[in-house]
Amino acid sequence: MKLQMGVDLETEVELSPVAKAEAAVFSSPYSSPSTALLLQRKVVAWAKETGSPATVRVRVRVAERSFDLHKDRLVSKCGYFSEASLESGDIELPESFPGGCEAFEVIALFCYGDAVALDPFNVAAVRCAAEFLDVSGLGARCDLYINQVVLQSWDDALIVLQRCQPLLPVAEELLIVSRCVESLAFMACMEILDPEQRRDQPGAAGARNLVGRRWDAELVKELAARDLWIKDLIALPFEFFERIVQALRRQGMKEKYVSPVVLFYANKWVLSKKTHKFWATTDDEAVDGETDANRRAAAIMEGVIALLPVEAAVVAASGAIPVAFYFALLSRSLTLELSDQSRKRLREQVASNLPFARVDDLPLPEKETDRWSVADSREVRAVESIVSNHVSAQRKGAEAVAELWDRYLLQIAADPKLRPERLSELIGIVPAGDRKNHNHLYEAINTYLVEHRGLSGEEKATLCGHLDCRKLSHEACIQAVQNDRMPLRLIVQALFVQQLHTHRAFTECSDSFRCMHSGELVPGAGAYTPSPGCPTAIPTSQPLSSSSPYESHHHAPRDAKLRARDDASSDYETASFRIQALEKEIISLKQTLQRHNTLKGSARRDGGGKEPSFRVATEANAAAAIKRRATVSGSCIGSMRWGSQRRCASRIMRVFTRLAVFGRGRSSRGKQSSKCRAATEQLNCM
């Protein structure tokens, strides 16, 4: 037994593949070429010096390796080994032993009195193993090395922190992790506040460069690599990264520097398609690589959402985090299984950033499918829910959100599978009062009518009923008048609004011309009297008398403009109501004529060629007269010939002229009512 033990000690040990892998994980570039060989030589030297062989075999279960050592050396230094436990001569360390074989080899050398070679790669493992085995003196030496060497260097602290991941929770209990985290956060703050290198940090500048751009994960990755300390931090496991971010905020780093770090981390581990593909193809333990990759990304994404600042709108307005980042997270979250709390918080942050968003930021399905419309995809429904919540909460920026939503509908309207009732439902998400103008809404409806030419007149009228021609620009009104796909009601309203615009332009031009040429001096008084509506400065050399006509009339132009604006609005509503009533009357006449023709045909079949009575002839003449009066279609003016369109437009314009809405004021209520009655009679004649 003794001879065999001596042979084993003098022979170099061949490491197993498992031991080689474990040694590669904990290998240190600062350590000696073979710690195991040094330990063997130390054991042989001790055996020769004392004349006692190694009688205890210690097996490290994690690496499946064993060490033949002297009992007295272990008992003198390690409290874990006692006389009773070493009586059998064979002892096995549990799987919970931290540090593995490398840490045990260093501790064994320490038990034999050899100098311990500590470095950033092994100090955490040795410290944890010394605590587990209760090695006297070694733990204090490791703490001293960490405090005086490791925590003074960014690279050393980063290495030790990375080495602590397989040593949890022992490394956490020994405060190794917390000390490294606080040290890294402090040195990051010093990097920002360094007066000799005071400049705009690449991380913050890179985040501001992303404002107003479509989200590009590869571009963000390049921006993150420009700042070395950010590049180092985003390579850490999320449990350590989260604590560093919290320490940065606790130590006073401004949010414009902290938020970009969170952005770069999320881009690397959640939004990058390369990382997802790497996880899905290299995870051998998972049955389904895609599912496991989504699970890991979901866990990191929930942590990232919790790290995002609460005042998301303020941070986005300052440029620290671009709005596109929030929508990129929203799009990615639709493919992951997040908790309800994380999903709700993310959508609240997206909703608060809606007024600052661009239409390119809003997500759309990447792949088209034949099973459902784009409007029924999860991306569109998610944006619909967020916009609806923003509207119901009555937050600021309602007009910007309404314009953004109309631009988004313009991208959806070209879908050939989009149903008209679904489009009408999407348009109604935003109230009509929140829309400052209807130009983009008109473009969306026009695009839909171009792609869906088989719509009925009722469906067209329902969609165009969301449009308000008063909120269309002059160019949009001209286009609507010339658009043969629009219903007759919208074309007439657009004609009316276009005439109002023309009249207002002539009125303003006339007022400005009078202001330029009507100023004159009052004879005898020597005071300057400008024309009403022309706030011309009074010469300082002439005193302003209390009876100046300027004082008594300077409010008249403003009141006149307000009255004219109210009159125009009232006339628009009256004309719109009258046009709607005329459309209903025309449709009713058409239905009556169709029923009459049906009855006439059946009467001819029943009469068998008999001569019709006088009453039937009279009804036929009346139907013909009704037909001549109702020559205009009630659905769309595009079905009429060009000559008919011109005649119809001329009649309508004559009616509007009779309503006295194109230039002249109203002298009295009696004259107005008589004109309205005359206009009504003429419209009935149409």
Secondary structure, 3 states (H helix, E strand, C coil): CHHHHHHHHHCCCCCCHHHHHHHHHCCCCCCCCCHHHHHHHHHHHHHHHHCCCCCEEEEECCCCEEEEECHHHHHHHECCCCCCCCCCCEEEECCCCCCHHHHHHHHHHHHCCCCCCCCCCCHHHHHHHHHHHCECCHHHHHHHHHHHCHHHCHHHHHHHHHHCHHHCCHHHHCCHHHHHHHHHHHHHHHHHHCHHHCCCCHHHHHHHHCCCCCCCHHHHHHHHCCCHHHHHHCCCCHHHHHHHHHHHHHCCCCHHHHHHHHHHHHHHHHHCHHHHHHHHHHCCCCCCHHHHHHHHHHHHHHHHHHHCCCCHHHHHHHCCCCHHHHHHHHHHHCCCCCCHHHHHHHHHHHHHCHHHCCCCCCCCCCCCCCCCCHHHCHHHHHHHHHHHHHHHCCCCCHHHHHHHHHHHHHHHCCCCCCCHHHHHHHHCCCCHHHCCCCHHHHHHHHHHHHHCCCCCHHHHHHHHCCCCHHHCCHHHHHHHHCCCCCEHHHHHHHHHHHHHHHHHHHHHHHHHHHHHHCCEECCCCCCEECCCCCCCCCCCCCCCCCCCHHHHHCCHHHHHHHHHHHHHHHHHHHHHHHHHHHHHHHHHHHHHHHHHHHHHHHHHHHHCCCCCCHHHHHHHHHHHHHHHHCCCCCCEHHHCCHHHHHHHHHHHHHHHHHCCCCCCCCCCHHHHHHHHHHHHHHHHHC
